[in-house]
Amino acid sequence: MFVGAVSDNFDERIEQKIFHAEIVVDNEQVTAETKAYRKMPVIAEFTDNEGNDVMQQVIEHNYNQIKVDVKQIVADELRRIAQDPELQHLIKKE
């Protein structure tokens, strides 16, 4: 089996006999659409007051906070189940 490579330059025609189709792109329309693009808004900023990239620290902080939150939820639920006479049997006693 043979697999060919295709470039993504729309204005360059590719002559390959193994392809049974031609991709037709309206370059003028693509150019017009590209010019109409708007810059995506910044939703979260990962720089500190001095312009340093702090994304890794933010990710690690969020990760650690999620771990703390999950542990607290588990502890709260175990306590709630242990205090409920109808649910106490669900907790394994060692």
Phi and psi restraints in degrees (range 20) as a CNS / XPLOR table:
assign (resid 1 and name C) (resid 2 and name N)
       (resid 2 and name CA) (resid 2 and name C) 1.0 -115.1 20.0 2
assign (resid 2 and name N) (resid 2 and name CA)
       (resid 2 and name C) (resid 3 and name N) 1.0 135.3 20.0 2
assign (resid 2 and name C) (resid 3 and name N)
       (resid 3 and name CA) (resid 3 and name C) 1.0 -121.6 20.0 2
assign (resid 3 and name N) (resid 3 and name CA)
       (resid 3 and name C) (resid 4 and name N) 1.0 129.4 20.0 2
assign (resid 3 and name C) (resid 4 and name N)
       (resid 4 and name CA) (resid 4 and name C) 1.0 -100.0 20.0 2
assign (resid 4 and name N) (resid 4 and name CA)
       (resid 4 and name C) (resid 5 and name N) 1.0 166.0 20.0 2
assign (resid 4 and name C) (resid 5 and name N)
       (resid 5 and name CA) (resid 5 and name C) 1.0 -108.5 20.0 2
assign (resid 5 and name N) (resid 5 and name CA)
       (resid 5 and name C) (resid 6 and name N) 1.0 144.5 20.0 2
assign (resid 5 and name C) (resid 6 and name N)
       (resid 6 and name CA) (resid 6 and name C) 1.0 -124.2 20.0 2
assign (resid 6 and name N) (resid 6 and name CA)
       (resid 6 and name C) (resid 7 and name N) 1.0 134.0 20.0 2
assign (resid 6 and name C) (resid 7 and name N)
       (resid 7 and name CA) (resid 7 and name C) 1.0 -83.5 20.0 2
assign (resid 7 and name N) (resid 7 and name CA)
       (resid 7 and name C) (resid 8 and name N) 1.0 159.8 20.0 2
assign (resid 7 and name C) (resid 8 and name N)
       (resid 8 and name CA) (resid 8 and name C) 1.0 -104.2 20.0 2
assign (resid 8 and name N) (resid 8 and name CA)
       (resid 8 and name C) (resid 9 and name N) 1.0 28.4 20.0 2
assign (resid 8 and name C) (resid 9 and name N)
       (resid 9 and name CA) (resid 9 and name C) 1.0 -88.0 20.0 2
assign (resid 9 and name N) (resid 9 and name CA)
       (resid 9 and name C) (resid 10 and name N) 1.0 109.2 20.0 2
assign (resid 9 and name C) (resid 10 and name N)
       (resid 10 and name CA) (resid 10 and name C) 1.0 -60.7 20.0 2
assign (resid 10 and name N) (resid 10 and name CA)
       (resid 10 and name C) (resid 11 and name N) 1.0 -31.4 20.0 2
assign (resid 10 and name C) (resid 11 and name N)
       (resid 11 and name CA) (resid 11 and name C) 1.0 -88.8 20.0 2
assign (resid 11 and name N) (resid 11 and name CA)
       (resid 11 and name C) (resid 12 and name N) 1.0 5.1 20.0 2
assign (resid 11 and name C) (resid 12 and name N)
       (resid 12 and name CA) (resid 12 and name C) 1.0 -105.3 20.0 2
assign (resid 12 and name N) (resid 12 and name CA)
       (resid 12 and name C) (resid 13 and name N) 1.0 115.6 20.0 2
assign (resid 12 and name C) (resid 13 and name N)
       (resid 13 and name CA) (resid 13 and name C) 1.0 -75.8 20.0 2
assign (resid 13 and name N) (resid 13 and name CA)
       (resid 13 and name C) (resid 14 and name N) 1.0 139.3 20.0 2
assign (resid 13 and name C) (resid 14 and name N)
       (resid 14 and name CA) (resid 14 and name C) 1.0 -109.9 20.0 2
assign (resid 14 and name N) (resid 14 and name CA)
       (resid 14 and name C) (resid 15 and name N) 1.0 120.2 20.0 2
assign (resid 14 and name C) (resid 15 and name N)
       (resid 15 and name CA) (resid 15 and name C) 1.0 -96.1 20.0 2
assign (resid 15 and name N) (resid 15 and name CA)
       (resid 15 and name C) (resid 16 and name N) 1.0 103.5 20.0 2
assign (resid 15 and name C) (resid 16 and name N)
       (resid 16 and name CA) (resid 16 and name C) 1.0 -139.8 20.0 2
assign (resid 16 and name N) (resid 16 and name CA)
       (resid 16 and name C) (resid 17 and name N) 1.0 123.7 20.0 2
assign (resid 16 and name C) (resid 17 and name N)
       (resid 17 and name CA) (resid 17 and name C) 1.0 -75.9 20.0 2
assign (resid 17 and name N) (resid 17 and name CA)
       (resid 17 and name C) (resid 18 and name N) 1.0 -11.6 20.0 2
assign (resid 17 and name C) (resid 18 and name N)
       (resid 18 and name CA) (resid 18 and name C) 1.0 -81.1 20.0 2
assign (resid 18 and name N) (resid 18 and name CA)
       (resid 18 and name C) (resid 19 and name N) 1.0 -14.6 20.0 2
assign (resid 18 and name C) (resid 19 and name N)
       (resid 19 and name CA) (resid 19 and name C) 1.0 -92.6 20.0 2
assign (resid 19 and name N) (resid 19 and name CA)
       (resid 19 and name C) (resid 20 and name N) 1.0 134.6 20.0 2
assign (resid 19 and name C) (resid 20 and name N)
       (resid 20 and name CA) (resid 20 and name C) 1.0 -107.6 20.0 2
assign (resid 20 and name N) (resid 20 and name CA)
       (resid 20 and name C) (resid 21 and name N) 1.0 21.0 20.0 2
assign (resid 20 and name C) (resid 21 and name N)
       (resid 21 and name CA) (resid 21 and name C) 1.0 -149.5 20.0 2
assign (resid 21 and name N) (resid 21 and name CA)
       (resid 21 and name C) (resid 22 and name N) 1.0 160.6 20.0 2
assign (resid 21 and name C) (resid 22 and name N)
       (resid 22 and name CA) (resid 22 and name C) 1.0 -125.3 20.0 2
assign (resid 22 and name N) (resid 22 and name CA)
       (resid 22 and name C) (resid 23 and name N) 1.0 130.6 20.0 2
assign (resid 22 and name C) (resid 23 and name N)
       (resid 23 and name CA) (resid 23 and name C) 1.0 -87.9 20.0 2
assign (resid 23 and name N) (resid 23 and name CA)
       (resid 23 and name C) (resid 24 and name N) 1.0 119.9 20.0 2
assign (resid 23 and name C) (resid 24 and name N)
       (resid 24 and name CA) (resid 24 and name C) 1.0 -107.4 20.0 2
assign (resid 24 and name N) (resid 24 and name CA)
       (resid 24 and name C) (resid 25 and name N) 1.0 123.4 20.0 2
assign (resid 24 and name C) (resid 25 and name N)
       (resid 25 and name CA) (resid 25 and name C) 1.0 -120.7 20.0 2
assign (resid 25 and name N) (resid 25 and name CA)
       (resid 25 and name C) (resid 26 and name N) 1.0 131.7 20.0 2
assign (resid 25 and name C) (resid 26 and name N)
       (resid 26 and name CA) (resid 26 and name C) 1.0 -82.3 20.0 2
assign (resid 26 and name N) (resid 26 and name CA)
       (resid 26 and name C) (resid 27 and name N) 1.0 96.5 20.0 2
assign (resid 26 and name C) (resid 27 and name N)
       (resid 27 and name CA) (resid 27 and name C) 1.0 -60.7 20.0 2
assign (resid 27 and name N) (resid 27 and name CA)
       (resid 27 and name C) (resid 28 and name N) 1.0 -36.5 20.0 2
assign (resid 27 and name C) (resid 28 and name N)
       (resid 28 and name CA) (resid 28 and name C) 1.0 -64.5 20.0 2
assign (resid 28 and name N) (resid 28 and name CA)
       (resid 28 and name C) (resid 29 and name N) 1.0 -42.9 20.0 2
assign (resid 28 and name C) (resid 29 and name N)
       (resid 29 and name CA) (resid 29 and name C) 1.0 -66.6 20.0 2
assign (resid 29 and name N) (resid 29 and name CA)
       (resid 29 and name C) (resid 30 and name N) 1.0 -41.3 20.0 2
assign (resid 29 and name C) (resid 30 and name N)
       (resid 30 and name CA) (resid 30 and name C) 1.0 -62.3 20.0 2
assign (resid 30 and name N) (resid 30 and name CA)
       (resid 30 and name C) (resid 31 and name N) 1.0 -42.8 20.0 2
assign (resid 30 and name C) (resid 31 and name N)
       (resid 31 and name CA) (resid 31 and name C) 1.0 -62.6 20.0 2
assign (resid 31 and name N) (resid 31 and name CA)
       (resid 31 and name C) (resid 32 and name N) 1.0 -43.9 20.0 2
assign (resid 31 and name C) (resid 32 and name N)
       (resid 32 and name CA) (resid 32 and name C) 1.0 -63.1 20.0 2
assign (resid 32 and name N) (resid 32 and name CA)
       (resid 32 and name C) (resid 33 and name N) 1.0 -43.0 20.0 2
assign (resid 32 and name C) (resid 33 and name N)
       (resid 33 and name CA) (resid 33 and name C) 1.0 -64.6 20.0 2
assign (resid 33 and name N) (resid 33 and name CA)
       (resid 33 and name C) (resid 34 and name N) 1.0 -39.8 20.0 2
assign (resid 33 and name C) (resid 34 and name N)
       (resid 34 and name CA) (resid 34 and name C) 1.0 -63.7 20.0 2
assign (resid 34 and name N) (resid 34 and name CA)
       (resid 34 and name C) (resid 35 and name N) 1.0 -40.2 20.0 2
assign (resid 34 and name C) (resid 35 and name N)
       (resid 35 and name CA) (resid 35 and name C) 1.0 -66.5 20.0 2
assign (resid 35 and name N) (resid 35 and name CA)
       (resid 35 and name C) (resid 36 and name N) 1.0 -26.5 20.0 2
assign (resid 35 and name C) (resid 36 and name N)
       (resid 36 and name CA) (resid 36 and name C) 1.0 -84.9 20.0 2
assign (resid 36 and name N) (resid 36 and name CA)
       (resid 36 and name C) (resid 37 and name N) 1.0 -4.2 20.0 2
assign (resid 36 and name C) (resid 37 and name N)
       (resid 37 and name CA) (resid 37 and name C) 1.0 -59.6 20.0 2
assign (resid 37 and name N) (resid 37 and name CA)
       (resid 37 and name C) (resid 38 and name N) 1.0 140.5 20.0 2
assign (resid 37 and name C) (resid 38 and name N)
       (resid 38 and name CA) (resid 38 and name C) 1.0 -109.1 20.0 2
assign (resid 38 and name N) (resid 38 and name CA)
       (resid 38 and name C) (resid 39 and name N) 1.0 146.1 20.0 2
assign (resid 38 and name C) (resid 39 and name N)
       (resid 39 and name CA) (resid 39 and name C) 1.0 -65.5 20.0 2
assign (resid 39 and name N) (resid 39 and name CA)
       (resid 39 and name C) (resid 40 and name N) 1.0 136.3 20.0 2
assign (resid 39 and name C) (resid 40 and name N)
       (resid 40 and name CA) (resid 40 and name C) 1.0 -69.1 20.0 2
assign (resid 40 and name N) (resid 40 and name CA)
       (resid 40 and name C) (resid 41 and name N) 1.0 139.1 20.0 2
assign (resid 40 and name C) (resid 41 and name N)
       (resid 41 and name CA) (resid 41 and name C) 1.0 -71.1 20.0 2
assign (resid 41 and name N) (resid 41 and name CA)
       (resid 41 and name C) (resid 42 and name N) 1.0 150.2 20.0 2
assign (resid 41 and name C) (resid 42 and name N)
       (resid 42 and name CA) (resid 42 and name C) 1.0 -79.3 20.0 2
assign (resid 42 and name N) (resid 42 and name CA)
       (resid 42 and name C) (resid 43 and name N) 1.0 118.1 20.0 2
assign (resid 42 and name C) (resid 43 and name N)
       (resid 43 and name CA) (resid 43 and name C) 1.0 -92.0 20.0 2
assign (resid 43 and name N) (resid 43 and name CA)
       (resid 43 and name C) (resid 44 and name N) 1.0 -40.7 20.0 2
assign (resid 43 and name C) (resid 44 and name N)
       (resid 44 and name CA) (resid 44 and name C) 1.0 -134.1 20.0 2
assign (resid 44 and name N) (resid 44 and name CA)
       (resid 44 and name C) (resid 45 and name N) 1.0 130.9 20.0 2
assign (resid 44 and name C) (resid 45 and name N)
       (resid 45 and name CA) (resid 45 and name C) 1.0 -98.4 20.0 2
assign (resid 45 and name N) (resid 45 and name CA)
       (resid 45 and name C) (resid 46 and name N) 1.0 129.8 20.0 2
assign (resid 45 and name C) (resid 46 and name N)
       (resid 46 and name CA) (resid 46 and name C) 1.0 -114.4 20.0 2
assign (resid 46 and name N) (resid 46 and name CA)
       (resid 46 and name C) (resid 47 and name N) 1.0 39.0 20.0 2
assign (resid 46 and name C) (resid 47 and name N)
       (resid 47 and name CA) (resid 47 and name C) 1.0 -127.4 20.0 2
assign (resid 47 and name N) (resid 47 and name CA)
       (resid 47 and name C) (resid 48 and name N) 1.0 147.7 20.0 2
assign (resid 47 and name C) (resid 48 and name N)
       (resid 48 and name CA) (resid 48 and name C) 1.0 -87.6 20.0 2
assign (resid 48 and name N) (resid 48 and name CA)
       (resid 48 and name C) (resid 49 and name N) 1.0 -173.0 20.0 2
assign (resid 48 and name C) (resid 49 and name N)
       (resid 49 and name CA) (resid 49 and name C) 1.0 -62.0 20.0 2
assign (resid 49 and name N) (resid 49 and name CA)
       (resid 49 and name C) (resid 50 and name N) 1.0 -22.5 20.0 2
assign (resid 49 and name C) (resid 50 and name N)
       (resid 50 and name CA) (resid 50 and name C) 1.0 -98.0 20.0 2
assign (resid 50 and name N) (resid 50 and name CA)
       (resid 50 and name C) (resid 51 and name N) 1.0 6.0 20.0 2
assign (resid 50 and name C) (resid 51 and name N)
       (resid 51 and name CA) (resid 51 and name C) 1.0 85.1 20.0 2
assign (resid 51 and name N) (resid 51 and name CA)
       (resid 51 and name C) (resid 52 and name N) 1.0 8.9 20.0 2
assign (resid 51 and name C) (resid 52 and name N)
       (resid 52 and name CA) (resid 52 and name C) 1.0 -79.0 20.0 2
assign (resid 52 and name N) (resid 52 and name CA)
       (resid 52 and name C) (resid 53 and name N) 1.0 143.1 20.0 2
assign (resid 52 and name C) (resid 53 and name N)
       (resid 53 and name CA) (resid 53 and name C) 1.0 -73.9 20.0 2
assign (resid 53 and name N) (resid 53 and name CA)
       (resid 53 and name C) (resid 54 and name N) 1.0 118.6 20.0 2
assign (resid 53 and name C) (resid 54 and name N)
       (resid 54 and name CA) (resid 54 and name C) 1.0 -119.8 20.0 2
assign (resid 54 and name N) (resid 54 and name CA)
       (resid 54 and name C) (resid 55 and name N) 1.0 22.1 20.0 2
assign (resid 54 and name C) (resid 55 and name N)
       (resid 55 and name CA) (resid 55 and name C) 1.0 -59.6 20.0 2
assign (resid 55 and name N) (resid 55 and name CA)
       (resid 55 and name C) (resid 56 and name N) 1.0 -44.3 20.0 2
assign (resid 55 and name C) (resid 56 and name N)
       (resid 56 and name CA) (resid 56 and name C) 1.0 -60.8 20.0 2
assign (resid 56 and name N) (resid 56 and name CA)
       (resid 56 and name C) (resid 57 and name N) 1.0 -42.2 20.0 2
assign (resid 56 and name C) (resid 57 and name N)
       (resid 57 and name CA) (resid 57 and name C) 1.0 -65.1 20.0 2
assign (resid 57 and name N) (resid 57 and name CA)
       (resid 57 and name C) (resid 58 and name N) 1.0 -40.1 20.0 2
assign (resid 57 and name C) (resid 58 and name N)
       (resid 58 and name CA) (resid 58 and name C) 1.0 -64.6 20.0 2
assign (resid 58 and name N) (resid 58 and name CA)
       (resid 58 and name C) (resid 59 and name N) 1.0 -43.5 20.0 2
assign (resid 58 and name C) (resid 59 and name N)
       (resid 59 and name CA) (resid 59 and name C) 1.0 -62.0 20.0 2
assign (resid 59 and name N) (resid 59 and name CA)
       (resid 59 and name C) (resid 60 and name N) 1.0 -46.1 20.0 2
assign (resid 59 and name C) (resid 60 and name N)
       (resid 60 and name CA) (resid 60 and name C) 1.0 -63.0 20.0 2
assign (resid 60 and name N) (resid 60 and name CA)
       (resid 60 and name C) (resid 61 and name N) 1.0 -41.0 20.0 2
assign (resid 60 and name C) (resid 61 and name N)
       (resid 61 and name CA) (resid 61 and name C) 1.0 -62.3 20.0 2
assign (resid 61 and name N) (resid 61 and name CA)
       (resid 61 and name C) (resid 62 and name N) 1.0 -46.3 20.0 2
assign (resid 61 and name C) (resid 62 and name N)
       (resid 62 and name CA) (resid 62 and name C) 1.0 -62.4 20.0 2
assign (resid 62 and name N) (resid 62 and name CA)
       (resid 62 and name C) (resid 63 and name N) 1.0 -42.5 20.0 2
assign (resid 62 and name C) (resid 63 and name N)
       (resid 63 and name CA) (resid 63 and name C) 1.0 -59.3 20.0 2
assign (resid 63 and name N) (resid 63 and name CA)
       (resid 63 and name C) (resid 64 and name N) 1.0 -49.0 20.0 2
assign (resid 63 and name C) (resid 64 and name N)
       (resid 64 and name CA) (resid 64 and name C) 1.0 -64.8 20.0 2
assign (resid 64 and name N) (resid 64 and name CA)
       (resid 64 and name C) (resid 65 and name N) 1.0 -37.8 20.0 2
assign (resid 64 and name C) (resid 65 and name N)
       (resid 65 and name CA) (resid 65 and name C) 1.0 -65.6 20.0 2
assign (resid 65 and name N) (resid 65 and name CA)
       (resid 65 and name C) (resid 66 and name N) 1.0 -39.6 20.0 2
assign (resid 65 and name C) (resid 66 and name N)
       (resid 66 and name CA) (resid 66 and name C) 1.0 -63.0 20.0 2
assign (resid 66 and name N) (resid 66 and name CA)
       (resid 66 and name C) (resid 67 and name N) 1.0 -41.9 20.0 2
assign (resid 66 and name C) (resid 67 and name N)
       (resid 67 and name CA) (resid 67 and name C) 1.0 -60.4 20.0 2
assign (resid 67 and name N) (resid 67 and name CA)
       (resid 67 and name C) (resid 68 and name N) 1.0 -44.3 20.0 2
assign (resid 67 and name C) (resid 68 and name N)
       (resid 68 and name CA) (resid 68 and name C) 1.0 -62.7 20.0 2
assign (resid 68 and name N) (resid 68 and name CA)
       (resid 68 and name C) (resid 69 and name N) 1.0 -45.5 20.0 2
assign (resid 68 and name C) (resid 69 and name N)
       (resid 69 and name CA) (resid 69 and name C) 1.0 -61.5 20.0 2
assign (resid 69 and name N) (resid 69 and name CA)
       (resid 69 and name C) (resid 70 and name N) 1.0 -43.6 20.0 2
assign (resid 69 and name C) (resid 70 and name N)
       (resid 70 and name CA) (resid 70 and name C) 1.0 -64.2 20.0 2
assign (resid 70 and name N) (resid 70 and name CA)
       (resid 70 and name C) (resid 71 and name N) 1.0 -43.3 20.0 2
assign (resid 70 and name C) (resid 71 and name N)
       (resid 71 and name CA) (resid 71 and name C) 1.0 -60.3 20.0 2
assign (resid 71 and name N) (resid 71 and name CA)
       (resid 71 and name C) (resid 72 and name N) 1.0 -39.5 20.0 2
assign (resid 71 and name C) (resid 72 and name N)
       (resid 72 and name CA) (resid 72 and name C) 1.0 -67.1 20.0 2
assign (resid 72 and name N) (resid 72 and name CA)
       (resid 72 and name C) (resid 73 and name N) 1.0 -41.8 20.0 2
assign (resid 72 and name C) (resid 73 and name N)
       (resid 73 and name CA) (resid 73 and name C) 1.0 -61.9 20.0 2
assign (resid 73 and name N) (resid 73 and name CA)
       (resid 73 and name C) (resid 74 and name N) 1.0 -44.9 20.0 2
assign (resid 73 and name C) (resid 74 and name N)
       (resid 74 and name CA) (resid 74 and name C) 1.0 -61.6 20.0 2
assign (resid 74 and name N) (resid 74 and name CA)
       (resid 74 and name C) (resid 75 and name N) 1.0 -45.8 20.0 2
assign (resid 74 and name C) (resid 75 and name N)
       (resid 75 and name CA) (resid 75 and name C) 1.0 -61.9 20.0 2
assign (resid 75 and name N) (resid 75 and name CA)
       (resid 75 and name C) (resid 76 and name N) 1.0 -44.3 20.0 2
assign (resid 75 and name C) (resid 76 and name N)
       (resid 76 and name CA) (resid 76 and name C) 1.0 -61.5 20.0 2
assign (resid 76 and name N) (resid 76 and name CA)
       (resid 76 and name C) (resid 77 and name N) 1.0 -44.0 20.0 2
assign (resid 76 and name C) (resid 77 and name N)
       (resid 77 and name CA) (resid 77 and name C) 1.0 -68.4 20.0 2
assign (resid 77 and name N) (resid 77 and name CA)
       (resid 77 and name C) (resid 78 and name N) 1.0 -40.6 20.0 2
assign (resid 77 and name C) (resid 78 and name N)
       (resid 78 and name CA) (resid 78 and name C) 1.0 -61.8 20.0 2
assign (resid 78 and name N) (resid 78 and name CA)
       (resid 78 and name C) (resid 79 and name N) 1.0 -40.6 20.0 2
assign (resid 78 and name C) (resid 79 and name N)
       (resid 79 and name CA) (resid 79 and name C) 1.0 -64.5 20.0 2
assign (resid 79 and name N) (resid 79 and name CA)
       (resid 79 and name C) (resid 80 and name N) 1.0 -43.7 20.0 2
assign (resid 79 and name C) (resid 80 and name N)
       (resid 80 and name CA) (resid 80 and name C) 1.0 -62.8 20.0 2
assign (resid 80 and name N) (resid 80 and name CA)
       (resid 80 and name C) (resid 81 and name N) 1.0 -44.5 20.0 2
assign (resid 80 and name C) (resid 81 and name N)
       (resid 81 and name CA) (resid 81 and name C) 1.0 -64.8 20.0 2
assign (resid 81 and name N) (resid 81 and name CA)
       (resid 81 and name C) (resid 82 and name N) 1.0 -41.2 20.0 2
assign (resid 81 and name C) (resid 82 and name N)
       (resid 82 and name CA) (resid 82 and name C) 1.0 -63.9 20.0 2
assign (resid 82 and name N) (resid 82 and name CA)
       (resid 82 and name C) (resid 83 and name N) 1.0 -29.0 20.0 2
assign (resid 82 and name C) (resid 83 and name N)
       (resid 83 and name CA) (resid 83 and name C) 1.0 -89.9 20.0 2
assign (resid 83 and name N) (resid 83 and name CA)
       (resid 83 and name C) (resid 84 and name N) 1.0 -9.2 20.0 2
assign (resid 83 and name C) (resid 84 and name N)
       (resid 84 and name CA) (resid 84 and name C) 1.0 -95.4 20.0 2
assign (resid 84 and name N) (resid 84 and name CA)
       (resid 84 and name C) (resid 85 and name N) 1.0 115.5 20.0 2
assign (resid 84 and name C) (resid 85 and name N)
       (resid 85 and name CA) (resid 85 and name C) 1.0 -57.7 20.0 2
assign (resid 85 and name N) (resid 85 and name CA)
       (resid 85 and name C) (resid 86 and name N) 1.0 -30.8 20.0 2
assign (resid 85 and name C) (resid 86 and name N)
       (resid 86 and name CA) (resid 86 and name C) 1.0 -79.7 20.0 2
assign (resid 86 and name N) (resid 86 and name CA)
       (resid 86 and name C) (resid 87 and name N) 1.0 -16.1 20.0 2
assign (resid 86 and name C) (resid 87 and name N)
       (resid 87 and name CA) (resid 87 and name C) 1.0 -112.6 20.0 2
assign (resid 87 and name N) (resid 87 and name CA)
       (resid 87 and name C) (resid 88 and name N) 1.0 -10.6 20.0 2
assign (resid 87 and name C) (resid 88 and name N)
       (resid 88 and name CA) (resid 88 and name C) 1.0 -54.8 20.0 2
assign (resid 88 and name N) (resid 88 and name CA)
       (resid 88 and name C) (resid 89 and name N) 1.0 -32.2 20.0 2
assign (resid 88 and name C) (resid 89 and name N)
       (resid 89 and name CA) (resid 89 and name C) 1.0 -65.7 20.0 2
assign (resid 89 and name N) (resid 89 and name CA)
       (resid 89 and name C) (resid 90 and name N) 1.0 -15.1 20.0 2
assign (resid 89 and name C) (resid 90 and name N)
       (resid 90 and name CA) (resid 90 and name C) 1.0 -76.7 20.0 2
assign (resid 90 and name N) (resid 90 and name CA)
       (resid 90 and name C) (resid 91 and name N) 1.0 -18.2 20.0 2
assign (resid 90 and name C) (resid 91 and name N)
       (resid 91 and name CA) (resid 91 and name C) 1.0 -93.1 20.0 2
assign (resid 91 and name N) (resid 91 and name CA)
       (resid 91 and name C) (resid 92 and name N) 1.0 125.6 20.0 2
assign (resid 91 and name C) (resid 92 and name N)
       (resid 92 and name CA) (resid 92 and name C) 1.0 -75.7 20.0 2
assign (resid 92 and name N) (resid 92 and name CA)
       (resid 92 and name C) (resid 93 and name N) 1.0 124.3 20.0 2
assign (resid 92 and name C) (resid 93 and name N)
       (resid 93 and name CA) (resid 93 and name C) 1.0 -96.5 20.0 2
assign (resid 93 and name N) (resid 93 and name CA)
       (resid 93 and name C) (resid 94 and name N) 1.0 132.9 20.0 2
